[in-house]
């Protein structure tokens, strides 16, 4: 019994019994895990209570990001953000949530809309969830003569296609309204009932793709039905 007491005293003196302190340290840990859903991944840790910017050891491309907060982290709704190689926030999806900042919540990883290279990861107590519609693209089709109008809401950042919500027309004008976090150069096109791109005009601009620009609707070359709406980040203005 005497030897056991001596052994316990020695272990305590050397720190071998400092497990509770170690657990407290882990409980206060802020960790972001990047993964390509295969064998490649990177993990970065962050300071608590301040804006902290870290560069992952590998830059990917990665498909998912997971925020892991220890139980001792005071701000359990802390959010983090990943930037691509151009310094732009990467859009992630988890269930019905779409955002450019990501929380833990015990709900697992967020999936990037497309695999992306990650240049930096930022965790900041000031980050908040984005407002509804901030990443949406809204295509508004109208025919003033018949008072027909429809709005079709699409996701941004990737190529998306949809038939007009509610009615195929015929229509006279189309307008693109992008959310506050959507690239203002984002463009779409509309196809007629034969699958051909409809020619549009706005002021001196004539094109088969259209952007927002805060300048109102584009006018069809003539009243037409619309079979499909296509939005694509690779679309560019006509030369």
C-alpha positions in Angstrom: 0.0 0.0 0.0 2.9 2.3 0.8 4.4 1.7 -2.6 1.1 2.4 -4.4 0.8 5.7 -2.6 4.4 6.6 -3.6 3.7 5.7 -7.2 0.6 7.8 -7.4 2.5 10.8 -5.9 5.3 10.4 -8.5 2.8 10.2 -11.4 1.0 13.3 -10.2 4.4 15.1 -9.9 5.4 14.2 -13.5 2.1 15.3 -15.0 1.0 11.8 -16.0 -2.3 12.3 -14.1 -3.0 15.6 -15.9 -5.6 14.0 -18.2 -8.5 16.3 -17.0 -6.4 19.4 -18.0 -5.7 17.8 -21.4 -9.4 17.1 -21.9 -10.2 20.7 -21.1 -7.7 21.8 -23.8 -9.4 19.5 -26.4 -12.8 20.7 -25.3 -11.8 24.3 -26.2 -10.5 23.3 -29.6 -11.8 24.8 -32.8 -11.0 22.6 -35.7 -11.9 22.7 -39.4 -11.6 19.5 -41.4 -11.4 19.6 -45.2 -11.9 16.4 -47.3 -12.0 15.3 -50.9 -14.2 12.3 -49.8 -11.2 10.1 -50.5 -7.8 9.8 -48.9 -6.9 13.4 -49.1 -7.7 15.9 -46.4 -6.4 18.7 -44.3 -7.1 19.9 -40.7 -6.5 23.4 -39.3 -7.1 24.7 -35.7 -8.1 28.2 -34.7 -7.8 30.6 -31.7 -11.0 31.2 -29.7 -12.7 34.6 -29.4 -10.8 36.3 -32.3 -10.9 36.4 -36.1 -8.3 33.8 -37.1 -7.0 33.1 -40.6 -5.2 29.9 -41.4 -3.7 28.3 -44.5 -4.3 24.6 -44.9 -1.2 22.4 -45.5 -2.9 21.1 -48.6 -5.2 23.2 -50.8 -7.2 20.4 -52.4 -9.4 20.4 -54.3 -11.7 19.6 -51.5 -15.4 18.5 -51.6 -16.4 19.0 -47.9 -15.7 21.2 -44.9 -16.6 20.3 -41.3 -16.4 22.6 -38.3 -15.7 20.8 -35.0 -16.1 22.8 -31.8 -15.1 21.5 -28.4 -17.8 21.5 -25.7 -15.8 24.1 -23.9 -15.9 26.7 -26.8 -18.0 29.6 -25.5 -19.5 30.5 -28.9 -21.1 27.3 -30.0 -22.6 29.1 -33.1 -19.1 30.2 -34.3 -18.9 30.2 -38.1 -16.0 29.7 -40.4 -15.4 30.4 -44.1 -13.3 28.9 -46.9 -11.8 31.0 -49.7 -11.0 29.7 -53.1 -7.7 30.4 -55.0 -9.1 33.8 -56.1 -10.0 34.8 -52.6 -13.8 34.3 -53.1 -16.0 32.6 -50.5 -16.9 29.0 -51.4 -20.6 28.1 -51.3 -21.5 25.1 -49.2 -24.7 23.1 -48.7 -25.9 21.0 -45.7 -29.4 19.7 -46.0 -31.6 22.7 -46.9 -29.0 25.2 -45.8 -26.9 27.0 -48.4 -24.3 29.5 -47.1 -20.8 30.9 -47.4 -20.0 30.5 -43.7 -20.3 27.2 -41.9 -21.2 26.2 -38.4 -20.8 23.0 -36.4 -24.3 22.3 -34.9 -23.4 18.6 -34.6 -24.8 18.0 -38.0 -21.6 16.9 -39.9 -19.8 18.3 -42.9 -20.9 20.9 -45.4 -20.6 19.9 -49.1 -19.1 22.5 -51.5 -21.3 23.1 -54.6 -18.4 22.0 -56.6 -14.9 20.6 -55.6 -12.7 23.7 -54.9 -9.1 24.6 -54.1 -8.9 26.2 -50.7 -6.4 29.0 -50.2 -7.5 30.1 -46.7 -9.9 29.2 -43.9 -11.2 31.9 -41.6 -13.1 31.6 -38.3 -14.6 34.8 -37.0 -17.0 35.5 -34.1 -18.6 38.2 -36.3 -19.7 35.8 -39.0 -23.5 35.3 -39.4 -25.8 33.1 -41.5 -26.6 34.8 -44.8 -30.0 36.4 -45.3 -32.6 34.4 -47.3 -32.2 34.9 -51.0 -28.6 36.3 -50.8 -27.4 33.5 -53.1 -30.5 33.2 -55.2 -30.9 34.0 -58.9 -34.4 35.2 -59.8 -35.6 35.2 -63.5 -38.7 37.3 -64.0 -40.7 36.8 -67.3 -43.5 39.2 -68.2 -46.1 40.0 -70.9 -47.6 43.4 -70.2 -50.3 43.0 -72.9 -51.8 39.9 -71.2 -50.6 40.8 -67.7 -48.9 37.5 -67.4 -45.8 37.2 -65.2 -43.8 34.5 -63.5 -40.7 34.3 -61.3 -38.3 31.4 -61.3 -35.8 31.1 -58.5 -32.5 29.3 -59.2 -29.4 28.5 -57.3 -26.2 30.5 -58.2 -22.6 29.4 -58.7 -23.3 26.3 -60.9 -25.0 25.7 -64.3 -28.7 25.3 -63.6 -31.7 24.7 -66.0 -35.4 25.0 -65.3 -38.6 25.5 -67.1 -40.4 28.7 -66.2 -42.4 28.4 -62.9 -46.1 28.4 -63.6 -46.3 29.1 -67.3 -44.3 29.0 -70.5 -45.8 32.2 -71.8 -45.8 33.8 -74.3 -43.7 36.6 -72.9 -42.2 39.9 -74.0 -39.5 40.6 -71.5 -37.1 38.9 -69.1 -35.3 40.3 -66.1 -32.5 38.9 -63.9 -32.4 39.8 -60.2 -29.4 38.4 -58.3 -28.9 38.2 -54.6 -26.5 40.4 -52.8 -23.8 37.7 -52.6 -24.1 36.6 -56.3 -21.5 37.7 -58.7 -23.1 40.7 -60.5 -21.7 39.5 -63.8 -23.7 36.2 -63.6 -25.8 35.6 -66.8 -28.6 33.5 -68.0 -30.4 32.7 -71.3 -33.9 31.7 -72.2 -34.9 29.2 -75.0 -38.0 29.3 -77.2 -40.2 26.3 -77.7 -37.8 24.9 -80.3 -34.9 25.1 -77.9 -33.3 28.1 -79.6 -31.8 31.0 -77.6 -34.0 34.1 -77.7 -32.4 37.3 -78.9 -32.8 40.1 -76.3 -32.2 43.9 -76.3 -31.7 46.4 -73.5 -30.7 49.9 -74.6 -27.9 49.5 -77.0 -27.1 45.9 -75.9 -28.2 43.0 -78.1 -27.4 39.5 -76.8 -28.7 35.9 -76.2 -27.5 36.0 -72.6 -28.7 38.5 -70.0 -27.4 39.9 -66.8 -28.8 42.0 -63.9 -26.8 45.2 -63.7 -29.7 46.9 -61.9 -30.9 48.2 -65.3 -34.3 46.5 -65.6 -35.7 44.0 -68.0 -34.5 42.8 -71.4 -37.0 42.8 -74.4 -37.5 39.8 -76.7 -37.1 40.3 -80.4 -40.7 39.3 -80.6 -43.3 37.8 -78.2 -42.3 34.2 -77.6 -43.0 31.2 -75.4 -40.2 30.1 -73.1 -39.4 26.4 -72.8 -36.3 26.6 -70.7 -34.1 29.0 -68.5 -30.4 28.3 -68.3 -28.0 30.1 -65.9 -24.3 29.4 -66.0 -21.3 31.1 -64.4 -19.4 30.6 -67.7 -21.8 32.7 -69.8 -20.3 36.0 -71.0 -21.5 39.1 -72.7 -21.5 39.1 -76.5 -18.4 40.7 -78.0 
